[in-house]
Amino acid sequence: MIKKILLPVFFMMGFLGIAQVKEEPLDSVSEKMIIIEGDSIFHSSISLNEVFVFSPLKFPSYKDKLKYYILRRKTLKVYPYAKLAAERLVGLNDSLAKIKKNRKRKKYTKEVQKYIEGEFSEELKKLTRTEGQILVKLIYRQTGTTAFDLVKELRSGWRAFWYNTTAKFFKISIKEEFHPESIHEDYQIEDILQRAFAASRLERQESALDFDYASLSNKWSASGEKKEE
């Protein structure tokens, strides 16, 4: 949030004891200074939050429009789970860094795993196949790690393989990554998230990936294509 500006000043005055000194005209290169609420330091400028100006949504056909809005509904539904997964992972890694003995690390990891599963496993079971796949992509967006590798790290390689094989029965790959720079649907997901963040529909959590939304928007607007490159 932009902080409220309280008082503009043109030059810095001395202590009250020298207030009677004859006032001198401002030099032409003097810099206007401001005070920001809650800050005792004078500033020559104000740092503004980054603001995106979104272009109106346009679709080639009604079918494309319907597909986008279905994707939006599902993305908004599963994003909080991906955000929670990232928060739990950060907390887990911070705690493990403080535990030196391997046995205690394994024990703590198992306890956290049970806690997370009990926390929202029942909700995840209610997700549809496409919602589950979007969630897998968003987990990668938030953590920089695939769901497969997270399972492999927290459990074992065999369990990760088994989970991935089981997921294939439902046409879900837990090895799925997130590439908005090359996959149009992934860009649409990112566009949905950025619009939701701006409208305060979702709480923003920065992505672990290195990409620039403005550059992505320019690229896809210029290409005018929906296919993968």
Salt bridges, closest charged atoms under 4 A:
ASP39 OD2 - HIS43 NE2 2.88
ASP64 OD1 - LYS226 NZ 2.13
GLU87 OE2 - LYS83 NZ 2.53
GLU117 OE2 - ARG155 NH2 2.03
GLU119 OE2 - ARG88 NH2 2.52
GLU122 OE2 - LYS125 NZ 3.17
GLU123 OE2 - LYS126 NZ 3.55
GLU131 OE1 - LYS77 NZ 3.26
GLU177 OE1 - HIS179 NE2 2.80
GLU181 OE2 - HIS179 ND1 3.06
GLU185 OE2 - LYS137 NZ 3.63
ASP186 OD1 - LYS137 NZ 2.64
GLU190 OE1 - ARG141 NE 2.68
ASP191 OD2 - ARG195 NE 2.83
GLU203 OE1 - LYS83 NZ 3.68
GLU229 OE1 - LYS219 NZ 3.35
